[in-house]
Amino acid sequence: MKDEAKKLFRFLRTKPLPANTNEILALERTKLANERTLLSYIRSSLYLLLGGIGILQLKDFESIKWLGYVALAVCVVFLAVGIFRYVLLSRRLYKWNRILFIDTISEKVKKDADTQIEKENATAE
């Protein structure tokens, strides 16, 4: 069972299995979802870019040329919003990951210190 668990967690930053494994895995899932969301913002902005350029290239419909310019402006706004949201959530996830990682290490250090104190007490008696 432990070997299977080690195989599952080999890509995480913490090598010993932490006590807060569920939280760390939830953060990893959220990172992946954040990347997917950024890619969807990029895809939508590219579609708007193509649509705007296509409308601007139409010769017979000069009266709707404004729609092409609106599509190009919305394309830039979509891309900016997507990048902004990605960076904002990445920073938050980095802070949470540091908090969880530091807590895991401090718990391990505390346990090691407790066992060392118990050994010293046992040898002193």
NORLINNOR-V997688 format. One record per residue. N is the residue number from 0. SS is DSSP state (H for helix, E for strand, - for the rest). PSI is psi as a letter, one per 20 degrees, with the letter a starting at -180 (none if undefined). OMEGA is omega in radians with two decimals (none if undefined). Layout:
{{N & SS & PSI & OMEGA} {N & SS & PSI & OMEGA}}
This chain:
{{0 & - & g & -3.13} {1 & H & h & 3.11} {2 & H & h & 3.10} {3 & H & g & 3.12} {4 & H & g & 3.11} {5 & H & h & 3.10} {6 & H & h & -3.14} {7 & H & h & -3.03} {8 & - & j & -3.08} {9 & - & i & -3.13} {10 & - & i & 3.12} {11 & - & r & -3.11} {12 & - & h & -3.11} {13 & - & p & -3.11} {14 & - & g & 3.06} {15 & - & q & 3.13} {16 & - & o & -3.10} {17 & - & r & 3.12} {18 & - & h & -3.10} {19 & - & l & -3.09} {20 & H & h & -3.12} {21 & H & g & -3.14} {22 & H & h & 3.14} {23 & H & g & 3.11} {24 & H & h & 3.09} {25 & H & h & 3.08} {26 & H & h & 3.11} {27 & H & g & 3.09} {28 & H & h & -3.13} {29 & H & h & 3.07} {30 & H & g & 3.14} {31 & H & h & 3.10} {32 & H & h & 3.11} {33 & H & g & 3.11} {34 & H & g & 3.11} {35 & H & h & 3.14} {36 & H & g & 3.09} {37 & H & g & 3.13} {38 & H & h & 3.11} {39 & H & h & 3.04} {40 & H & g & 3.12} {41 & H & g & 3.14} {42 & H & g & 3.13} {43 & H & h & 3.13} {44 & H & h & 3.09} {45 & H & h & 3.08} {46 & H & g & 3.10} {47 & H & h & 3.09} {48 & H & g & 3.12} {49 & H & g & 3.12} {50 & H & g & 3.12} {51 & H & g & 3.11} {52 & H & h & 3.12} {53 & H & g & 3.13} {54 & H & h & 3.13} {55 & H & h & -3.12} {56 & H & i & -3.13} {57 & - & p & -3.12} {58 & - & h & -3.05} {59 & - & i & -3.05} {60 & - & m & 3.12} {61 & H & h & -3.08} {62 & H & i & 3.13} {63 & H & k & 3.12} {64 & H & h & 3.12} {65 & H & h & 3.13} {66 & H & h & 3.08} {67 & H & g & 3.11} {68 & H & h & 3.08} {69 & H & g & 3.13} {70 & H & h & 3.11} {71 & H & h & 3.12} {72 & H & g & 3.13} {73 & H & h & 3.08} {74 & H & g & -3.14} {75 & H & g & 3.13} {76 & H & g & 3.12} {77 & H & g & -3.12} {78 & H & g & 3.14} {79 & H & g & 3.13} {80 & H & g & 3.13} {81 & H & g & 3.13} {82 & H & g & 3.13} {83 & H & g & -3.14} {84 & H & h & 3.12} {85 & H & g & -3.12} {86 & H & g & -3.13} {87 & H & g & -3.13} {88 & H & h & 3.10} {89 & H & g & 3.11} {90 & H & g & 3.11} {91 & H & g & 3.14} {92 & H & h & 3.10} {93 & H & g & 3.11} {94 & H & g & 3.14} {95 & H & h & -3.14} {96 & H & h & 3.09} {97 & H & g & 3.14} {98 & H & g & -3.14} {99 & H & g & -3.11} {100 & H & g & -3.14} {101 & H & g & 3.10} {102 & H & g & -3.14} {103 & H & g & -3.13} {104 & H & g & -3.13} {105 & H & h & 3.08} {106 & H & g & -3.14} {107 & H & g & 3.12} {108 & H & g & 3.13} {109 & H & g & 3.12} {110 & H & g & 3.12} {111 & H & g & 3.13} {112 & H & g & 3.13} {113 & H & g & 3.13} {114 & H & h & 3.11} {115 & H & h & 3.10} {116 & H & g & 3.12} {117 & H & h & 3.11} {118 & H & g & 3.13} {119 & H & g & 3.12} {120 & H & h & -3.13} {121 & H & h & 3.13} {122 & H & h & 3.14} {123 & H & h & -3.12} {124 & - & none & none}}
